[in-house]
Amino acid sequence: MKSSRYVVLGAGLMGAATAWQLASRGEEVTVVERDVPGSARGSSHGSARIFRYAYPDPAYVRMVVHAEALWEQLGRSSGRRLLQRVGCLDHGPARDPATLARVLDRVRVEHSLYPAQRARELWPQFDFTTSVLHQPGAGVLDPRSTIEAALDLAVAAGARVLENWPVASLRRKGAGVILYGPDGATSAGTAEPETTEPETIEAEHVIVTAGGWLPELLGDLDLPGDFVRKLPRFTVMQENAYHFPYRDGQQPWPAVIHMDRMQIYALPGGRDAGFTGQKIAEFNGGLPMRSASEQTGLIDAANRSRVVAYVRENLPGLVPEPYAETTCLFTNTPDEHFVLDRAGAVTIASPCSGHGAKFAPLIGSMAADLATGGSVAESVPAFFRPSLSR
């Protein structure tokens, strides 16, 4: 039986960031991943996610500002460019740009609010019908490179990464836990299975960053019944995303959040789009599932039709024919708050309701605080912790 003081279950953005934070603090940590880090069957694959500041709740805006400092630290430490600041445009009647601008004023985040006509002059590739909030410091982050950067730094600090290591169950043992996994797990970077690798790992504490796999894992985590009952209902969504070519080759465009009859997000697709197109998706427009194990990887034809029609009507700067498409997972709570809570020797750091990527280094720091007993009261918002509710 192997042992590790801390085990991080899942090597997506949140798991990699948590491992980096723990290892950088001198803690012994092992990361176990059912597939490979940044797996295409998870929520963190690919090269493009939106980094933006605008939220109606100033608490989230402050967390973005805090996360931004950690993004810069991770970029400096790894020598990688993880964040491209192309700006972000928020518009649409349901988005309420004026209210968002007032919140950004309160938190002192740089922004501008433009009437629709002026915004069309500045960004003629879009057809705006409402005022537009511009956040020049926003942009696009690269999840694949971020995972690699965080895990490289964690491994350099002594962490271990086990790939193809799906956790079958977890059982409490004294003050700690035992994880039960597969035979023949492999260490990151090894070509052949390590047949001597044991099926179990004993740990003082486990941080679960399993994303869409969390719902089916809950019954196997040996958690107290009262803790589980207080967790919100999780819904996993298989989202659809499409890459549309720029008409004039202009790039990169800003990222966009547009809320009207449907909620659309758009951003430069980066490597995923060959740097020649904009990634467009309908937020929560995909297939609801109970767990990530139900995903099909198939694009929903009705969703594609809706998004193509949206591009044709609202984005004159794009050719309304997608040249690439993919699926991705969201794991949602009813109020779209994150879950970051602890029960004994287990910390849950998931899900992120489709808007968590920008917070990854901060969630990693908060999860490390919870697991190690750090400054939790100052670090983790109470609305992330269902166990504190009555």
N, C-alpha and C positions, 0 to 999 in steps of 0.2 A: 504494500500500500504506500503510495506517495502522499506527501503532505505539503501544504502551503498555508501560510497564515491567512492569506486572502485569495479567494477564487472569484474571478469575474466570468459570468456565464453569458457569452455572446460577444462577438467581436465586430459589431457595427460601430457607428460613430460614438454612441454613448459608452459602449464597453471599452473601446480603444482609449477614449478620453479618460475614463475611470482608471484604467490600468496605468496610463501615463501619470496621472495624479498620484496614485498610490506608490508607484515605483520611484517617482521623483522625491517622495517624502521618505525614502529609505525602507519602505515596507516590502515584505516578500509577497509576490503576487503571481498567480498563474491564471492565464486566460484560456477558457475552453470554448471552442466554436464548433457547432454541429456540422458546418461546411468549411468554408474558407473565409477569412476576414473580408468584409464588404461583399458578401455573397449576393448574387443576382436574385436569390430567393428571399432577400431581406428588404429592409427599408433604406439602406445606406449605400447602394451601389451607384456607379456612374460618376459623372464629373460636374454636376450642376445642381445646386440648391440655392434658394434665395436667402440672402442676409439682409434684413431690413429692421428698422427701428419702430415703425408705426404700429401702435396698439392703442385701443381705447382705454386700457388700464395702464396707468403710469408705472405700476409695479413691474410689468413686463418690459416696458421701455428701459427702466433702470437695469433690469437683468440683461437686456441686450448690450447696454453700455458696459456692464461688468464683463459679459462674455467677450466683447470686442477686445478688451485688454488681454484676455487669455488667448484669443486667436492670434494676436500679435506676438505674444510670448511663444506660442507653439511654432509660429512661422519662423521667428528668429532662432529658436533652439534647434529646429530641424533644417534650417536653410532652404525651406520650400516656400513658394508663393501659394498660399492656400485661399486667399480672398482677393477677388478682382472687383474693384470699386467702380462699377458702371452706373450706379445710381438706381433708384427705384421710384416708380410712379404709381400712386394710389388714386383711383378715381371710381366714379359710379355712385348713384344715389344711395345704395345700401352700404357703401364704404364710408360715406360721410367725411370727405377729406378735411373740411373745416374743423370738425371736432378733433380729428387726429392731429391737426396742426396745433391746436390749443394744448393738447397733451404734450407734444414735443416741445412746445414753448416752456411748459412747466419743468421739464427735465433738461432743458437747454441743449437739445439736439438740433443741429443745423438742418434747415429745411426751407422750402419756399412753397407758397400756395399761389397757383396761377388760375385765372379765368380760362374757360375752355378754349376761347379763340386764341389767346396768347399761347396756351399749351400746344395747340395745333400748329402754330407758327414755329415753335421750338422743336417739336417732334412731329413732323408731317406724316410720318409713317403710321401714326395712330389717328383714329377718329374719335375725339373726345366730345362728350355731350355734357359733362359737368366740370366743376373745378377740379384741378389736379394738384396733388401733393407730391412734391419732388424732394427726395432725400438723397443728396449727393454722396453721402458717405456709405450708402447701402450698396449692394452688389450681389455677386455670385460667389459661393464657396464651392470648393472641390472636395466632395466627401471621400472619394477613393484616395486621393493624395493625403487627406487629413488622417484617415485610418492608418495608412502606411507610416506617416510621420509620427503619430502618437505611439504606435506599436514599436517602431524602430527605437524611439527614445526610451520606451519602457523596457525593451529587451536590453538596451545598452546599460540600463540601470539595474539589471538583474532579473527582470521578469521573464516568464516562460509562456509561450503560446502553443497550445495544442489544437491542431486542426482536425476536422473529421471526428469530433469527439462529442456526439449528441448525449446530453444528460438524460438518462432514463428516469432517475428519481434522486431525491435528496432526503436523508434521514438525520434527525438530531442525534448527537452522541455527546453526552455531558453538556458542556457549554458550547460545543462546536457542532460541526455537521460532517457527514460523509456524502460525497457525490458518487453515484453509480453511473458509469459510462460504458463505452464499448470496448471490445478487444482490439488490439492493434492500432491504437491512436497514433497519429504522426505529429512530430514537432514541426513548427514552421520552418520551411527551408529544406526539409529532408525529403529524399526521393522515394524511399521505401518505408513501409510500415515498421514501427518499432514493436515487434511482436512481444518484447519483454515488458512493454508498457502496461501497468496494472489497470484494471477496470475501475478502480476506486481512487478517490483523492480525499484525504481528510483535511479539513480546513477549520480555522477558528471562525471565519465569517465568509459568506457568499454574497456577492452583489449580482443580482439578476438583471441583465440588460438584454432581454430576449426579444423585445419588440413584439412582432406579430405571433411569436411562438408562446408568449406568456400565458394566454388564456388556457391552453391545453396543459401547460406546465404547472399551473396553480395547484392542481390536485396532487401533484407529486413532490411538492416542496416542503411538506410536513410543517405547514404554518398553523399557528393557533386559529381556531375557528372564529373567534371574535374579530381577529385582524382581517381574515378573508371576507367576512360578512360586511365589513365596512368599506371594502374596496369597491370602486365604481364598476358598472357594467362595461365590459370592453367589447368593441366592435372592430373587427379587422376589415379593411377595405382594400380590394385589389384595384388600384388606380390605373388609369390609362394616360400616357403622355405621348405627344406627337411632335415631330420636328418639321417645321415649315421653312422653306428656303427664302432668304432675303431677295427681293426683286432686283436691287441694284448692287448687291454684294456688300452693302454697308454693314459693318459690325465692329464692336459689339453694341447691341441695343441696350437700353436700360431694362431692368426687371420691371414687372408690372403686376399689380393686384387690381382687378376690376370686379366690382360687385354690383350687379343689376339683377336681371331675371335669373341669371346663373352666376356663379362665382368662378372667375377664371384667373389663373396665374400664368405668367410667361416670363421667360428668362433666356439669355444666351445659352445654347446647349453645350458649348465647350467641345471637348473631345468627342462626347457622345454624338454630336451633330456634325463632326468634321469641321467645326468652327465656321459653318456656312449657314446656320439656321437658328431659329428661335424655338425653344421648347415651350409648348402650350399644353395646358391641362385644365380640366374642370375639377375644382376642388370637391372631393367627396362625390364624384360622379361615377364611381366604379361599382364593383360587385361586393356587397357585404358578405362577410364570412365569419365563422366562429373562431377560426385560427388560421395561421399561415399555412398549415398543412393542406388546406382546402384550395389553395391558389392553383389556377390553371395556366397562367401565363398567356392567356388568349385575350386579344383586344376585343372589346365590346363594340359591335358594329353600330349600334344606336348612339353610343357615346362618340364614336368617331364622326358620325354624321353631324351631331350637335356642334362639335368643336370645329369642324370644317366650315359649317355655316357661320359660326361666330367669327372665324378668321376672315371669311369673305365679306362680312358686313362691317367689321370693326378694325381690321388691320390692313389697310391698303398697301402697306410696305412689304407684305408677304405674299408669296404665291400660295393660293389656298389649296394646295395639294401636298400632304405630308410625304416626305421621302424616307422617314424612319419613324418607328413607334416602339414603345416598350410598356411594361407594367411595373408597378412599384407598390409597396404595402404601406398603408397608414394603419395605426392602431389607436382608436379613438375612445375618449371618455365622453359622457353626455355633455359636460360643461367645457370640454376641450382643455381643461387644466391637465398638467402632467401628474404622474404619480411618482413620488420619491419619498419612500417611507421605510421604516425598519421594524421588524419583529424579531427580537432576540438576535440570533446569529445570521439572519437573512435580511438584506436590504433589497427592496424593489426599486429599480430606476427605469421605469417604463410605464405606460407608453407616452408618446409625445403628440398625438392627435394631429399629425400632418404639418406641424409648425415648429418642430423641435430642433432641426438640424443646426440652426444658427446659434443655439444655446449649448451645443455639445461640450465644449471645454468647461463651461460653467456647471452643467449637469454632472460632468465627471468630477469636478471639484466638490460639489455638494454631496455626491454619492460617497466620495472618499471621506468627507467630514462625518457623514452619518455612520459609515462603517467603522471608522476609527474612534468615534466619540469626540470629534472635534467641535468647533464652535457652531453647533447645530442651530441654536436659537437665532443666531445672526445669519446663518447661511441658507437654510431651507425654509421657504415660505410655508406658513401653516396650511394654505390651500393646496399644497402638494401632498399633504400628509393626512390621509383619511383616518388613520388611527387616532388622531386628536379629536375627531368628532364624537359626539355623544351617541 
